[in-house]
Amino acid sequence: MTALPKQGSTLESVMDRLRSLQVDDGDYHNARTWGLIYNAGPEVDAVVQAAGGHVLLENALNPLVFPSLKVMQRDVIAISAGILNGGDDVGGAMTSGGTESIFMAVKTARDRARAERGIEHGRLIIPRTAHPAFIKAAHLLDVEWVHMPLGEDLRTRAADLEPLITENTILAVGSAPAYPFGMVDPIPEMAAIALARGIPFHVDACLGGFMLPWVERLGKTLPAWDFRVPGVTSMSADLHKYGYAIKGASVVLHRPKANLRYQIFMFADWPGGIYGTQAFLGTKPAAPIAAAWAVLNFLGEEGYLRLAQQTLDATSKLIAGVESIDGVHVWGQPDMTVVALGSREHDVFAIGDRLAERNWHFDRQDDPPALHLMASPRHALVVDEFLSDLRDAVRDAAPSSTTAARYGDDVSAEATAR
Ligand SMILES: *Cc1c(COP(=O)(O)O)cnc(C)c1O
């Protein structure tokens, strides 16, 4: 058990120790991580460090004390709504990440259904590939959830939505794209069904919100997936993914923006005064707000398009390379920069073990088994090396692996603790 040292140390020695703890960490500066980090290169790193560092000690709990944080949040929300083709009737809040944005979207739908339709115990309908944050939200908010089945082609089928809608359905969801195979759900068809049944529809663009707009602009034709689609009542989009901000930055947007009244929390009967919050957090870090605001302004449309082109080129090269290697393939048809690598001949996790030995990091997923690769601009530098290592890994892979599929933290010890 580590105890607080009796005596302090110098900054230098603390930092030395911190750095020494990092020896086994994923090397994202050299793009060895195919997930968790969205690396846009040293110039963007410097921008987020400068802006984030500048406000590091501030608190966005009360932006009346730091009006700059209110202005920056308002800007980030308006810019995000614009990127997602929202009009003046779209409004929202900055949150700490996709999980909080999704939580607030479900909470808003729950409270709106309570107030407007008298529904006490609501139902949430999500595709099988939707992020588990929806299930976490449903669990915490005491909302029942049901999965739409997944098609043979690993796609969500809009026709599966209708039969799951009940009198007490408070929200249906589509992803743009979904994390596992990087494919965008049939948003126009799903939202049309929800609209016809009078049910709110959320598009989870946590992953694609700051990438798909540029993918379309660069010439790929996709069915509409954002506020262009009638019936879309809320969206989530993570600035800390392809927005290239620092961790702790996302937006949740509502249409009409008056629905925000179901999201906010206010309590007046406290000796401490009126407690009001836009989303879940109380004390709220300022650095992610300032870093997101800074990087949006630093890159502009032109910068995001350039980085998207770079990332798409790396992805195309990756996909073509994978398809050229016997024994491995890509699952589904990825719509942007997220690729699930599978194998019908080998245990793909055993291939993953060989790649891990060469210091590549990625998530592993089940059903079907796959190595999950998310490209970011920096991967343009390493995709050839990765493909060469992959070729070797397929050749040298053991017959099987004992490594588990995992996305988040390993909580098995806590789960079984007595
Ligand atoms: C990352 C992600 C989330 C959750 O976001 P966090 O920021 O990790 O909480 C939700 N949906 C999708 C599609 C994601 O990729």
The ligand as a Tripos MOL2 file, in Angstrom:
@<TRIPOS>MOLECULE
LIG
   15    15     1     0     0
SMALL
NO_CHARGES

@<TRIPOS>ATOM
      1 C1        -16.2610    6.6850  -27.8800 C.3       1 LIG1
      2 C2        -17.6830    6.4170  -28.1680 C.ar      1 LIG1
      3 C3        -18.6680    6.6480  -27.2020 C.ar      1 LIG1
      4 C4        -18.3570    6.9610  -25.7530 C.3       1 LIG1
      5 O1        -17.5680    8.0300  -25.5980 O.3       1 LIG1
      6 P1        -16.5430    8.2360  -24.3710 P.3       1 LIG1
      7 O2        -15.9930    9.5660  -24.7210 O.co2     1 LIG1
      8 O3        -15.5560    7.1280  -24.4250 O.co2     1 LIG1
      9 O4        -17.3130    8.2460  -23.1140 O.co2     1 LIG1
     10 C5        -19.9700    6.5200  -27.5960 C.ar      1 LIG1
     11 N1        -20.3060    6.1470  -28.8490 N.ar      1 LIG1
     12 C6        -19.3760    5.8740  -29.7930 C.ar      1 LIG1
     13 C7        -19.8130    5.4600  -31.1540 C.3       1 LIG1
     14 C8        -18.0400    5.9960  -29.4760 C.ar      1 LIG1
     15 O5        -17.1050    5.7170  -30.3900 O.3       1 LIG1
@<TRIPOS>BOND
     1     1     2 1
     2     2     3 ar
     3     2    14 ar
     4     3     4 1
     5     3    10 ar
     6     4     5 1
     7     5     6 1
     8     6     7 2
     9     6     8 1
    10     6     9 1
    11    10    11 ar
    12    11    12 ar
    13    12    13 1
    14    12    14 ar
    15    14    15 1
@<TRIPOS>SUBSTRUCTURE
     1 LIG1         1 GROUP 0 **** ****
